[in-house]
Amino acid sequence: MLASNTHTPEIIIKHSGLLKASIVVSKNVAKKAVDRNRIKRIIKEAQRVIGPKAASYSVIVKKNIADLKTDQVKELLIKHLNKHA
């Protein structure tokens, strides 16, 4: 399976085929480490709830989503995972 990408204004999801998930949040997205870590925790929890099919993707955050709830991020991830299922 070749790597492919899906994206929204908030995130880019790279489908790698590997079993390791990665999350990238740069300082351009959120200046404070507290906000970057919160974004990572929200995405990790959403991936945990979704299950193993979310484990083979890299998530690159393009916009500060620290104010979103876990359920909102989960819906965003599920929407993109279903596009490539």
C-alpha positions as a LaTeX table, in Angstrom:
\begin{tabular}{lrrr}
\hline
Residue & $x$ (\AA) & $y$ (\AA) & $z$ (\AA) \\
\hline
Met1 & 0.00 & 0.00 & 0.00 \\
Leu2 & 1.40 & 3.39 & $-0.97$ \\
Ala3 & 1.41 & 6.25 & 1.48 \\
Ser4 & $-1.35$ & 8.77 & 0.90 \\
Asn5 & $-2.50$ & 11.94 & 2.61 \\
Thr6 & $-5.79$ & 13.50 & 3.60 \\
His7 & $-6.08$ & 16.95 & 5.03 \\
Thr8 & $-8.39$ & 19.55 & 6.50 \\
Pro9 & $-7.66$ & 23.08 & 7.70 \\
Glu10 & $-6.87$ & 21.58 & 11.13 \\
Ile11 & $-4.81$ & 18.46 & 10.43 \\
Ile12 & $-2.97$ & 16.37 & 7.84 \\
Ile13 & $-3.15$ & 12.59 & 8.13 \\
Lys14 & $-0.42$ & 10.60 & 6.41 \\
His15 & $-1.22$ & 6.94 & 5.86 \\
Ser16 & 2.07 & 5.13 & 6.24 \\
Gly17 & 1.15 & 1.46 & 6.68 \\
Leu18 & 3.46 & 1.19 & 9.68 \\
Leu19 & 2.11 & 0.15 & 13.07 \\
Lys20 & 3.47 & 3.18 & 14.87 \\
Ala21 & 1.37 & 6.31 & 15.24 \\
Ser22 & 3.00 & 9.70 & 15.36 \\
Ile23 & 1.70 & 13.16 & 16.19 \\
Val24 & 3.45 & 16.36 & 15.12 \\
Val25 & 2.60 & 19.76 & 16.62 \\
Ser26 & 5.02 & 22.57 & 15.82 \\
Lys27 & 5.64 & 25.82 & 17.67 \\
Asn28 & 3.97 & 27.64 & 14.79 \\
Val29 & 0.70 & 25.97 & 15.74 \\
Ala30 & 0.88 & 26.54 & 19.50 \\
Lys31 & 3.60 & 28.63 & 21.13 \\
Lys32 & 3.19 & 27.17 & 24.62 \\
Ala33 & 4.34 & 23.62 & 25.35 \\
Val34 & 1.24 & 23.21 & 27.53 \\
Asp35 & $-1.00$ & 23.73 & 24.49 \\
Arg36 & 1.10 & 21.46 & 22.25 \\
Asn37 & 0.99 & 18.68 & 24.86 \\
Arg38 & $-2.78$ & 19.11 & 25.29 \\
Ile39 & $-3.26$ & 18.72 & 21.53 \\
Lys40 & $-1.14$ & 15.55 & 21.59 \\
Arg41 & $-3.10$ & 14.13 & 24.54 \\
Ile42 & $-6.43$ & 14.83 & 22.82 \\
Ile43 & $-5.29$ & 13.08 & 19.62 \\
Lys44 & $-3.79$ & 10.12 & 21.53 \\
Glu45 & $-7.04$ & 9.61 & 23.44 \\
Ala46 & $-9.06$ & 9.81 & 20.22 \\
Gln47 & $-6.73$ & 7.23 & 18.61 \\
Arg48 & $-7.06$ & 4.96 & 21.64 \\
Val49 & $-10.87$ & 5.08 & 21.45 \\
Ile50 & $-10.88$ & 4.47 & 17.68 \\
Gly51 & $-8.71$ & 1.38 & 18.04 \\
Pro52 & $-5.89$ & $-0.28$ & 16.11 \\
Lys53 & $-6.89$ & 1.11 & 12.71 \\
Ala54 & $-5.70$ & 4.53 & 13.91 \\
Ala55 & $-2.25$ & 3.18 & 14.78 \\
Ser56 & $-0.75$ & 3.33 & 11.29 \\
Tyr57 & $-1.11$ & 7.04 & 10.67 \\
Ser58 & 0.95 & 10.16 & 11.24 \\
Val59 & $-1.09$ & 13.18 & 12.32 \\
Ile60 & 0.34 & 16.61 & 11.57 \\
Val61 & $-1.56$ & 19.43 & 13.27 \\
Lys62 & $-1.85$ & 22.59 & 11.15 \\
Lys63 & $-4.10$ & 24.69 & 13.39 \\
Asn64 & $-4.42$ & 25.05 & 17.15 \\
Ile65 & $-7.12$ & 22.58 & 18.17 \\
Ala66 & $-6.45$ & 22.74 & 21.92 \\
Asp67 & $-9.92$ & 24.15 & 22.54 \\
Leu68 & $-11.68$ & 21.21 & 20.83 \\
Lys69 & $-13.09$ & 18.35 & 22.87 \\
Thr70 & $-11.84$ & 14.78 & 22.47 \\
Asp71 & $-15.12$ & 13.74 & 20.82 \\
Gln72 & $-14.73$ & 16.43 & 18.16 \\
Val73 & $-11.18$ & 15.32 & 17.36 \\
Lys74 & $-12.31$ & 11.68 & 17.33 \\
Glu75 & $-15.01$ & 12.51 & 14.75 \\
Leu76 & $-12.44$ & 14.36 & 12.64 \\
Leu77 & $-10.04$ & 11.37 & 12.71 \\
Ile78 & $-12.80$ & 8.83 & 12.02 \\
Lys79 & $-13.99$ & 10.87 & 9.04 \\
His80 & $-10.53$ & 10.71 & 7.48 \\
Leu81 & $-9.89$ & 7.07 & 8.40 \\
Asn82 & $-13.15$ & 6.05 & 6.73 \\
Lys83 & $-12.08$ & 7.78 & 3.50 \\
His84 & $-9.19$ & 5.35 & 3.17 \\
Ala85 & $-10.72$ & 2.23 & 4.69 \\
\hline
\end{tabular}
